[in-house]
Amino acid sequence: MERKVIATAAFLGAVAIILGAFGAHALKAKLSIDHLSSFETGVKYQMYHALLLLFVGTSTAISQKARKTIFYLIVLGVAFFSGSIYLLSTPEVTGINAKPIGFITPIGGLLLIVAWIWLFIDFMNKRR
């Protein structure tokens, strides 16, 4: 499981860097300031959670069960949260009206929050 978590962390991190550069250079002239800011938020949260996955994959302080649960919460959370933000903030470029799927953004955020809480609870239980 550790290899899968670390590989996913590396992938999400690399994609965040690519999308961040794409946003800063290619999208800067094509998106409104609000949409560009939203896009950057998606990139930031993707990178934060890539780093969290890297920690989860390398830490011995996390149980295997928690590692697996946190992994799936983060992957799904990033896909819903950052993925929907990418689509919602780029209609000028993609031509996609993603407003009908906008409801998954807060669901993704909730999944990311639950991942952090799960990590906290697992760590606190292990210390006992």
N, C-alpha and C positions, 0 to 999 in steps of 0.2 A: 504493500500500500504506500510505503514511503516514496518509492520511485515514481509512482503514479501522481502523488501529491506534488512532489518537487518538479516533475516534468510539466504538470499543468501550471504550476506557479511560474515556471520559466516561460511557457507559452503565453500565458496571460500578460506577463510583464513585457515580453517582446512586442506583443500586439498593442499594448498600451503605449509603448514608445512610438511605434509606427503610426498609430492613430493620432497621437499627440503632435507628431511632426507634420502629419497630413493636415490636421486641423490648423496648426500654426502657419502653414505655408499655402497649401492648395485651397483650403476652405476660407481663409481669412477674407479674401476679396469677394467670396460668393455668398457668405452667410451674414445675417444681421448680427449685431453685437450680442443680443439676447440669445440667439441660437448658437453662436460661437461659444458663449459662456456656458450654456447648457452642455454642449459637446465636451468642453474641457472638464466639466463636472463628471461626466461619464468616464473620461480618461483617468481622472484622479482617483475615483473610487475603484476602478478596475485595478490600478496600480497598487493602491492601499491593500486591496484584498489579494493581489498576487504576492505581496510581501507577507501578508498574514499566512497564506498557504505555505510559503517558504519556511516560515517559523514552525507551522504545524507539522510540516513534513520532516523537519530536522530535530524537533524537540523530543527529548525522552520524558518530559514531564506531562505528556498527554497520553491518555490511554488509547489503545487501538480503536475501540468502539467510538470514542469521541473524535478521533482523527478522521475516521470514515464519515461520521455524521457531519462534522464541520466541513469536510471536503465537499460533500454534496450540497450543503447549504450555500457555500460560497460560490460554487460553479453555477448553480441555478440562480442564486441571487445576482451575480454579476451579469449573467445572460439576460435576466429580466430587467434589472436596474440599468446597467450601462447600455445594454443592447437596445432597450426601448428608447433611452435618451438619445442614442446615436440616430435612430430612425426618426424620432420626434423633432430633432434639431436640424435635420438635413433635407427638408422637403424641397428646397430650392434646387438642390443638386440631384437628389434621387427621383424626384417626382412622386414619391410615395406619401400618401396621406396616412400617417401612422396614428392619428388621434384615436381611432377605435381601439387600439391596443394600449393606449396610455395608462389604463388602469393597472397594468402589470408593473409599472415603475414602482409604486409604493409597496407592492407585494415583494418585489426584488429587494427593496430596502429593508423590509421586515425580515426577510430571510437572512440578510447580512447581519442585522442586529441580533437575531437568534443565534447565528454562528458565534458571535462574540460572547454572548451570554453563556452558550454551551461550553465554550473554552473556559470561561471564568468558573462555572460550576464544576467542571471536571478538575480543574486545577485545585480548587478549594477542597473538593472531596479527596483528592490524592494526598493532600497535606495532612489529613487526619490520621 
